[in-house]
Amino acid sequence: MDYDVLILGGGLIGCAIAYELSKYSLNIALIEKDYDIADDVAIVNSSIIYDGVQCDNNIMSKLESIGNNIINELVSKFNLPYTQKSSLIIAQNEKEEKRLEEMYNRAIKRGISNIALLDGKYAYELEPNLNLKVNKALYSENTGVICPCDLAIAYGEVAFDNGVTFKLEEEVKDIQKLNRGYKVITNKNKFKCRMVINTTPEDYNVDGVKEKTYKNKGYLKYFLIEKSFKGHFSNIVFCFNEDQEMMCMCPTVQENHLVAINTKKDTNYNECYEKVNYLICGLKSSDINTFYEVPFYDNNIVIDDSLVHDGYIKITGKNYAEVTMTAAIAQIVKDTIINNLNCKFKSDFNDKRREIYRFRDLSNEERKKIINLDEKYGKIICACNKVTEGEIVDAIRRPLGARTVEGVKRRTGAGYGNCRGAYCMSKIVSILARETNKDLTDIVKDSKKSKILLNRIKEFDEM
Ligand SMILES: Cc1cc2nc3c(=O)[nH]c(=O)nc-3n(C[C@H](O)[C@H](O)[C@H](O)COP(=O)(O)OP(=O)(O)OC[C@H]3O[C@@H](n4cnc5c(N)ncnc54)[C@H](O)[C@@H]3O)c2cc1C
């Protein structure tokens, strides 16, 4: 056997499972088709850590609650930006009030604490900028916001440091059942393993590979609001608009604000802008940084272990709260694997992520210290987000380091500011080329076909 366990897919769930299993005496590899791990995790994500109050399905609620309980421990261990942000679900009429009361009673039955049903006037005290009538509000202190890409990369880095092999740019083409275990066939290799954990959307069966298509429930239309906007909320606020569409306003860890509308209609920018004004006072179009749309999924997540006796586990479904559930899913899968394979906890398991210095978060005293150690931390590359050359070099040299412009952006925030990289893109490309020992023309945005510089201009070669 080449491996005890092969994890297919290096998204958030794949990386979390790799981390959990790296604690055990197992020979593990993760196969990811893209240049980088966590490439599919939306960079602008609502990023909410839910608490199991809102969802109808009891099992999804349990996964959210378990994931929510683990998150504090994870963020302090991995030194990740995470902000606890209370949430308010607003009821504006009798029908919504009734629904909120049912939600509250159900949450109490589920054993969720730190929640309260508030009268409208308390909601205004918590959120003076609310621009709507509030009869009642369901208040929760359990929620928060995180950066899902950071979380996935942290999981991956610690798994890598504890011996997991990451096979990037390798696409799984087929899986074949053997007498014992499986053969996994990729575009580059064939591997034999005792167990396969499939976190990709692909189904492998006798008919070959089939991409599973998940049904979306409408779309999320997002507005990213400028940091300078004064009318933002300090809690995560959920409400229904006149068209009975769920709306949500939440702060992000980057201190911007997001407003999301969950709609089934094909609404354009102007219509969405009108709807957002329903929720927040005084929002001008100049306060809006970005407007975009993504499909909204609320499928149940299923950890399908019906073939575990053969050595196959598949995680299916797409869900708006998957970030929250990830830690719980990874622990369940880990328990199943260690029950099925004879393995021991590694005494030398190192549960620490290598230190990261974020210049924008340091005090002047700390900045001075780090610049004395490495002068690259004194050179700002991304002026919008105050990212230094030192941070970019570190992002490239770290375990599973960035190899693309998108990889640098996801790890450091460089190029993610108001100028969208107009000022720093060429500098990032030069640093990537220098650090990876490549030509400038070999540096890509995120995939093979996304070259930043197509060719050298002939004349320059002669200069
Ligand atoms: C806009 C948006 C907002 C969201 N907001 C929230 C939120 O507020 N709170 C929350 O909890 N969750 C949220 N989510 C959910 C969450 O971000 C995602 O569901 C989660 O990141 C998905 O992780 P995953 O590992 O399951 O899937 P993916 O990230 O899709 O991972 C699958 C991986 O498998 C790889 N792969 C596919 N096929 C192959 C192959 N053949 N061979 C090798 N590799 C392959 C892919 O490249 C990918 O990296 C949001 C999602 C979106 C899109």
The ligand as a Tripos MOL2 file, in Angstrom:
@<TRIPOS>MOLECULE
LIG
   53    58     1     0     0
SMALL
NO_CHARGES

@<TRIPOS>ATOM
      1 C1        -20.3410   32.9460   -1.0070 C.3       1 LIG1
      2 C2        -20.2850   31.9200    0.0860 C.ar      1 LIG1
      3 C3        -20.5700   32.2820    1.3910 C.ar      1 LIG1
      4 C4        -20.4840   31.3590    2.4370 C.ar      1 LIG1
      5 N1        -20.7030   31.7680    3.6980 N.ar      1 LIG1
      6 C5        -20.5600   30.9090    4.7370 C.ar      1 LIG1
      7 C6        -20.7510   31.3510    6.0800 C.ar      1 LIG1
      8 O1        -21.0340   32.5160    6.3350 O.2       1 LIG1
      9 N2        -20.6150   30.4630    7.1060 N.ar      1 LIG1
     10 C7        -20.2920   29.1570    6.8690 C.ar      1 LIG1
     11 O2        -20.1910   28.3890    7.8480 O.2       1 LIG1
     12 N3        -20.0980   28.6950    5.5830 N.ar      1 LIG1
     13 C8        -20.2260   29.5440    4.5200 C.ar      1 LIG1
     14 N4        -20.0500   29.1110    3.2290 N.ar      1 LIG1
     15 C9        -19.7320   27.7020    2.9610 C.3       1 LIG1
     16 C10       -18.2590   27.3980    2.8170 C.3       1 LIG1
     17 O3        -17.4130   28.4800    2.5050 O.3       1 LIG1
     18 C11       -18.0340   26.3570    1.7560 C.3       1 LIG1
     19 O4        -19.1320   25.5190    1.6580 O.3       1 LIG1
     20 C12       -16.8190   25.5150    2.0800 C.3       1 LIG1
     21 O5        -15.6750   26.3330    1.9770 O.3       1 LIG1
     22 C13       -16.7120   24.3520    1.1350 C.3       1 LIG1
     23 O6        -15.6370   23.5480    1.5490 O.3       1 LIG1
     24 P1        -15.4070   22.0740    0.9670 P.3       1 LIG1
     25 O7        -14.0920   21.6070    1.4270 O.co2     1 LIG1
     26 O8        -16.5540   21.1980    1.2230 O.co2     1 LIG1
     27 O9        -15.5360   22.2240   -0.5820 O.3       1 LIG1
     28 P2        -14.5510   22.8290   -1.6260 P.3       1 LIG1
     29 O10       -13.9150   24.0380   -1.1080 O.co2     1 LIG1
     30 O11       -15.3270   22.9170   -2.8980 O.co2     1 LIG1
     31 O12       -13.4480   21.6440   -1.7460 O.3       1 LIG1
     32 C14       -13.4320   20.6310   -2.7020 C.3       1 LIG1
     33 C15       -12.0140   20.5770   -3.2430 C.3       1 LIG1
     34 O13       -11.8890   19.4290   -4.0750 O.3       1 LIG1
     35 C16       -11.1020   19.7690   -5.2020 C.3       1 LIG1
     36 N5        -11.4300   18.8330   -6.2740 N.ar      1 LIG1
     37 C17       -12.5970   18.7450   -6.9670 C.ar      1 LIG1
     38 N6        -12.5190   17.7380   -7.8790 N.ar      1 LIG1
     39 C18       -11.2800   17.1810   -7.7300 C.ar      1 LIG1
     40 C19       -10.5940   16.0930   -8.3790 C.ar      1 LIG1
     41 N7        -11.1730   15.3840   -9.3520 N.pl3     1 LIG1
     42 N8         -9.3360   15.7970   -7.9850 N.ar      1 LIG1
     43 C20        -8.7250   16.5100   -7.0000 C.ar      1 LIG1
     44 N9         -9.3280   17.5430   -6.3600 N.ar      1 LIG1
     45 C21       -10.5780   17.8630   -6.7230 C.ar      1 LIG1
     46 C22       -11.5110   21.2000   -5.5110 C.3       1 LIG1
     47 O14       -10.5220   21.8750   -6.2800 O.3       1 LIG1
     48 C23       -11.6740   21.7880   -4.0990 C.3       1 LIG1
     49 O15       -10.4670   22.3580   -3.6220 O.3       1 LIG1
     50 C24       -20.1550   30.0060    2.1590 C.ar      1 LIG1
     51 C25       -19.9050   29.6200    0.8200 C.ar      1 LIG1
     52 C26       -19.9590   30.5640   -0.1960 C.ar      1 LIG1
     53 C27       -19.6980   30.1370   -1.6300 C.3       1 LIG1
@<TRIPOS>BOND
     1     1     2 1
     2     2     3 ar
     3     2    52 ar
     4     3     4 ar
     5     4     5 ar
     6     4    50 ar
     7     5     6 ar
     8     6     7 ar
     9     6    13 1
    10     7     8 2
    11     7     9 ar
    12     9    10 ar
    13    10    11 2
    14    10    12 ar
    15    12    13 ar
    16    13    14 ar
    17    14    15 1
    18    14    50 ar
    19    15    16 1
    20    16    17 1
    21    16    18 1
    22    18    19 1
    23    18    20 1
    24    20    21 1
    25    20    22 1
    26    22    23 1
    27    23    24 1
    28    24    25 2
    29    24    26 1
    30    24    27 1
    31    27    28 1
    32    28    29 2
    33    28    30 1
    34    28    31 1
    35    31    32 1
    36    32    33 1
    37    33    34 1
    38    33    48 1
    39    34    35 1
    40    35    36 1
    41    35    46 1
    42    36    37 ar
    43    36    45 ar
    44    37    38 ar
    45    38    39 ar
    46    39    40 ar
    47    39    45 ar
    48    40    41 1
    49    40    42 ar
    50    42    43 ar
    51    43    44 ar
    52    44    45 ar
    53    46    47 1
    54    46    48 1
    55    48    49 1
    56    50    51 ar
    57    51    52 ar
    58    52    53 1
@<TRIPOS>SUBSTRUCTURE
     1 LIG1         1 GROUP 0 **** ****
